[in-house]
């Protein structure tokens, strides 16, 4: 049984963590071990049940030298790690790559899950751009959830040059030398069947929140600025009917509650908090809003489409997310009133799950590609 070390901030209930756990649950012959920071995360118990070891090290902000020393000790104590994957949104992750290289780790993977540096200041963004060459120097295998996410982390020139090659199915059939630079799109795959529409679940969730037959719109996201809940509330305010489920938690909750009160929307907006069964909420909704300022490839849009739920997304999000006719894009510049009119027009009288088996987002196929690329 091969063990691969995964470095990410935590194993909490977030998009990146969910993607990684989807692959972990479905992969054969490989166990993921994790380096995380801070308190216990949502997925840790499950990860341990699947055989994972979980190591905690200080963050660089808690102590740059402490972080490096902790990683060096880990590699020295566990020489079996000849492959490490760093899940990151910025090129400063070259530091983790450099430590792994210095400790003799042969395969060093940078996995990009974002198409921008979320909430970063101008200084941090410039640091990211300056760090890109060092990331490309110390990483020798590049993963990204989309081409845009790859361009963000590794640079447009490199990714476009690599994607311009025309050999057939290069991710699976081309002879790969892991000590040369390689780029692969690793889709945010899911178990599509898990999200098939269920009228029974729909009624259960609707009864729980006393929604009845009302038009129900929702957002499934952390309450952070990049997700743009503020704009979503403006959209709801433009609608004359319906309820809005804010599914998730985060530091902006109090600010959003204040806005709900200011707009007199308290009877129409429901804060559910973070949930561990978002798939059930897709069944209950009539429309999912994703007005994010930027994203990599948001997993909830894939899950919602699998559930036959219409999704209204900002056009800042890659169109690679569109795997069915249930996904619709609008510019944020169109304004809340136009978004509200479009949202109302997308209400369906009947629900059914589309056949997405050939979309490239079914975990059973994608996990084999992932495994082959890593072990070749």
C-alpha positions in Angstrom: 0.0 0.0 0.0 1.5 3.3 -1.1 1.3 6.3 1.1 1.2 9.9 -0.4 1.5 13.0 1.8 -1.0 15.7 1.2 -0.3 19.2 2.5 -3.3 21.6 2.9 -4.5 24.1 5.5 -7.0 21.8 7.2 -9.4 19.0 6.7 -12.5 21.1 7.4 -15.7 21.2 5.4 -14.6 23.2 2.3 -14.4 22.8 -1.4 -10.7 21.7 -1.7 -11.0 19.4 1.3 -14.1 17.8 -0.2 -12.4 17.2 -3.5 -9.4 15.6 -1.9 -11.6 13.3 0.3 -13.7 12.3 -2.8 -10.5 11.0 -4.4 -9.3 9.4 -1.1 -12.6 7.5 -0.7 -12.5 6.0 -4.2 -8.8 5.4 -4.9 -7.3 1.9 -4.6 -3.8 0.9 -3.6 -3.0 4.4 -2.2 -3.5 5.9 1.3 -3.5 9.7 1.8 -1.7 11.0 4.8 -2.2 14.7 5.7 -0.2 17.6 7.0 -2.6 20.2 8.4 -2.6 23.3 10.7 -4.7 24.3 13.6 -7.6 22.5 15.3 -9.4 19.3 14.3 -11.2 19.5 11.0 -14.6 18.0 9.9 -13.1 15.2 7.7 -10.3 14.0 10.2 -12.3 11.2 11.8 -13.2 9.8 8.3 -9.7 10.2 7.0 -8.3 8.2 10.0 -11.0 5.5 9.5 -9.7 5.2 5.9 -6.2 4.6 7.3 -4.7 8.1 7.1 -2.1 9.5 9.4 -2.6 13.2 10.3 0.4 15.4 11.2 0.1 18.9 12.6 2.8 21.5 12.0 2.9 25.3 12.7 2.0 27.6 9.9 4.6 29.8 8.4 2.9 32.8 9.9 3.2 31.1 13.3 6.9 30.7 12.8 8.7 30.4 9.5 11.7 28.4 10.9 9.3 26.3 13.1 7.4 25.3 10.0 10.4 24.2 8.1 12.0 22.4 11.0 8.8 20.5 11.6 8.6 19.4 7.9 12.2 18.4 7.9 11.7 16.2 11.0 8.6 14.7 9.4 10.4 13.7 6.2 13.4 12.3 8.2 11.1 10.2 10.4 9.1 9.0 7.4 11.4 8.4 4.5 8.6 6.3 2.8 7.1 9.6 1.5 8.5 9.8 -2.0 5.5 11.7 -3.3 4.0 14.9 -1.8 1.0 16.9 -3.0 0.6 20.6 -1.9 -3.0 21.9 -2.4 -2.5 25.7 -2.8 -4.0 28.9 -4.2 -0.7 30.8 -4.4 2.9 30.2 -5.6 4.4 30.8 -2.2 3.9 27.1 -1.7 7.2 26.8 -3.4 8.6 26.8 0.1 6.9 23.5 0.9 8.2 22.2 -2.4 11.8 23.4 -1.7 11.8 21.7 1.7 10.5 18.4 0.1 13.2 18.6 -2.6 15.9 19.2 0.0 14.7 16.2 1.9 14.9 13.9 -1.1 11.2 13.7 -2.0 11.2 12.6 -5.7 7.7 13.6 -6.8 6.5 17.0 -5.8 3.0 18.0 -6.9 1.4 21.4 -6.8 -2.4 21.1 -7.1 -4.2 24.4 -7.9 -7.9 24.6 -6.9 -8.4 28.3 -7.5 -8.2 30.7 -10.4 -7.2 33.7 -8.2 -5.6 34.5 -4.8 -8.8 34.8 -2.7 -9.0 38.1 -0.7 -5.3 38.8 -1.2 -3.8 42.3 -0.9 -1.8 43.9 -3.7 1.4 43.0 -1.9 0.4 39.3 -1.6 -0.5 39.2 -5.2 2.8 40.6 -6.3 4.5 38.1 -4.0 2.6 35.3 -5.8 3.7 36.5 -9.3 7.3 36.7 -8.2 7.2 33.3 -6.6 5.8 31.5 -9.7 9.3 30.7 -11.2 10.4 29.2 -7.9 7.3 27.0 -7.8 7.9 25.8 -11.3 11.5 25.1 -10.3 10.8 22.9 -7.2 7.5 21.2 -8.3 7.8 18.6 -11.0 4.2 17.6 -11.5 1.4 20.2 -11.9 -2.3 19.6 -11.2 -5.2 22.0 -11.7 -9.0 21.7 -11.5 -9.3 23.9 -14.7 -7.1 25.4 -17.3 -7.7 28.8 -15.7 -6.6 27.5 -12.3 -3.5 26.2 -13.9 -2.7 29.5 -15.6 -3.2 31.3 -12.2 -0.7 29.2 -10.3 1.8 28.2 -13.0 1.6 31.0 -15.5 -0.4 31.4 -18.7 2.5 30.9 -21.1 3.5 27.6 -19.6 0.0 26.1 -19.4 -1.2 27.2 -22.8 2.0 25.8 -24.4 1.5 22.5 -22.7 -2.2 22.3 -23.6 -1.4 23.1 -27.2 0.1 19.6 -27.7 -2.1 17.4 -29.7 -1.1 13.8 -28.7 -4.2 11.7 -27.9 -5.4 11.7 -24.2 -2.0 12.8 -22.9 -3.0 12.4 -19.3 -3.4 8.7 -19.7 -1.5 7.3 -22.7 1.6 9.4 -22.9 4.7 7.9 -21.3 5.3 10.2 -18.3 8.6 10.9 -16.7 7.7 12.3 -13.3 11.1 14.1 -13.1 10.1 16.3 -16.0 7.5 19.0 -15.9 4.0 17.7 -16.5 0.6 19.5 -16.3 -2.7 17.7 -15.9 -6.3 18.8 -15.5 -7.7 16.9 -12.5 -11.4 17.4 -12.5 -13.3 18.1 -9.2 -15.1 14.8 -9.7 -17.9 13.4 -7.6 -20.1 10.4 -7.2 -22.8 11.7 -9.6 -25.4 9.1 -8.5 -25.3 10.4 -4.9 -27.0 13.6 -6.0 -29.9 12.1 -8.0 -33.1 14.0 -7.4 -35.3 12.6 -4.6 -38.8 14.1 -4.1 -38.9 12.5 -0.6 -35.7 14.3 0.5 -37.0 17.5 -1.1 -40.2 17.4 1.0 -38.3 16.5 4.2 -36.0 19.6 4.0 -38.9 21.9 2.9 -41.0 20.7 5.9 -38.0 21.3 8.2 -37.9 25.0 7.3 -41.6 25.4 6.6 -41.0 26.4 3.0 -44.1 24.7 1.5 -44.4 25.3 -2.2 -42.6 28.6 -2.2 -39.8 29.4 -4.8 -36.6 28.5 -2.9 -33.3 29.9 -3.9 -30.1 29.0 -2.1 -26.3 29.5 -1.8 -24.0 26.8 -0.5 -20.7 28.5 0.4 -18.6 29.9 3.2 -19.7 33.4 4.3 -16.7 35.2 2.9 -16.4 38.2 0.7 -15.3 36.3 -2.5 -18.6 34.3 -2.5 -20.5 37.6 -2.9 -23.5 36.9 -0.6 -24.0 40.7 -0.4 -25.0 40.8 -4.1 -27.2 37.7 -3.7 -29.2 39.5 -1.0 -29.7 42.4 -3.5 -31.1 39.8 -6.0 -33.5 38.4 -3.4 -34.6 41.9 -2.5 -35.6 42.4 -6.2 -37.8 39.3 -6.2 -41.3 39.7 -5.1 -41.6 36.2 -3.8 -39.6 33.2 -2.5 -37.2 32.3 0.3 -33.4 32.4 0.3 -31.4 29.7 2.2 -27.9 30.8 3.2 -26.2 27.4 3.6 -22.9 27.8 5.3 -21.1 29.8 8.0 -18.3 32.2 8.2 -16.9 35.5 9.5 -19.4 37.7 7.5 -22.5 36.2 9.1 -23.2 39.2 11.4 -22.8 41.6 8.6 -25.2 39.7 6.4 -27.8 39.4 9.2 -27.6 43.2 9.6 -28.3 43.7 5.8 -31.2 41.2 5.9 -32.8 43.3 8.7 -32.1 46.5 6.9 -33.8 45.2 3.7 -36.7 43.8 5.7 -36.0 40.3 4.5 -36.1 38.5 7.8 -39.2 36.6 6.9 -37.6 35.4 3.6 -34.0 34.6 4.5 -33.0 31.5 6.4 -29.5 31.0 7.8 -29.0 27.3 8.1 -25.4 27.4 9.2 -22.8 24.8 7.9 -24.4 21.5 7.0 -22.8 18.1 6.4 -25.5 17.0 3.9 -25.6 19.7 1.2 -26.9 17.2 -1.3 -30.2 17.1 0.5 -30.5 20.9 0.2 -30.0 20.7 -3.5 -33.2 18.6 -3.7 -35.2 21.2 -1.7 -34.1 24.2 -3.7 -35.5 25.5 -7.0 -32.4 27.5 -7.9 -28.8 27.7 -6.8 -27.0 31.1 -6.9 -23.2 31.3 -7.3 -22.4 35.0 -7.8 -18.8 34.6 -6.8 -16.2 37.3 -7.6 -13.9 34.4 -8.7 -13.6 30.7 -8.3 -11.5 27.7 -9.4 -14.1 25.1 -10.3 -16.8 25.2 -7.7 -17.8 21.7 -6.7 -21.3 22.8 -5.6 -22.2 23.7 -9.2 -21.3 20.2 -10.4 -23.3 18.6 -7.5 -26.3 20.8 -8.2 -26.3 20.0 -11.9 -26.2 16.3 -11.0 -29.3 16.9 -8.9 -31.1 18.5 -11.8 -31.0 21.9 -10.0 -30.7 25.0 -12.2 -27.6 27.1 -11.3 -27.1 30.8 -12.0 -23.4 31.7 -11.9 -21.4 34.8 -12.4 -19.4 34.8 -15.7 -16.2 35.3 -13.7 -16.4 31.5 -13.2 -14.9 29.3 -15.8 -17.4 27.9 -18.4 -15.7 24.5 -17.9 -18.3 24.2 -15.0 -21.1 23.9 -17.5 -21.7 20.1 -17.9 -25.4 20.4 -18.6 -28.1 22.8 -19.7 -28.8 23.5 -16.0 -25.9 26.0 -15.8 -26.5 29.6 -16.7 -24.0 32.5 -16.7 -24.6 36.2 -16.1 -22.3 39.2 -15.7 -22.3 40.8 -12.3 -22.4 44.1 -14.1 -25.9 43.3 -15.3 -27.1 44.1 -11.8 -29.3 42.6 -9.2 -32.6 43.4 -11.0 -31.6 41.5 -14.1 -30.3 38.6 -12.1 -33.7 38.5 -10.3 -35.6 38.4 -13.6 -33.4 35.6 -14.9 -33.7 33.7 -11.6 -37.5 33.8 -11.8 -37.4 32.6 -15.4 -35.4 29.5 -14.4 -38.0 28.1 -12.1 -39.0 24.6 -13.2 -42.3 22.9 -12.6 -40.7 19.4 -12.7 -37.3 18.1 -11.6 -35.2 15.3 -13.0 -31.5 14.4 -12.9 -29.6 14.6 -16.2 -27.3 11.9 -17.5 -23.8 13.3 -16.8 -21.9 10.0 -17.0 -19.8 11.2 -19.9 -19.1 14.7 -18.5 -15.6 13.9 -17.1 -16.8 14.6 -13.6 -17.6 11.0 -12.5 -15.2 10.0 -9.7 -15.0 6.4 -10.9 -13.2 7.5 -14.1 -11.3 10.5 -12.8 -9.8 8.6 -9.8 -8.2 6.1 -12.2 -6.6 8.9 -14.2 -5.3 10.5 -11.0 -3.9 7.2 -9.8 -2.2 6.4 -13.1 -0.6 9.8 -13.3 0.8 9.6 -9.8 2.1 6.0 -9.9 3.4 5.9 -13.5 
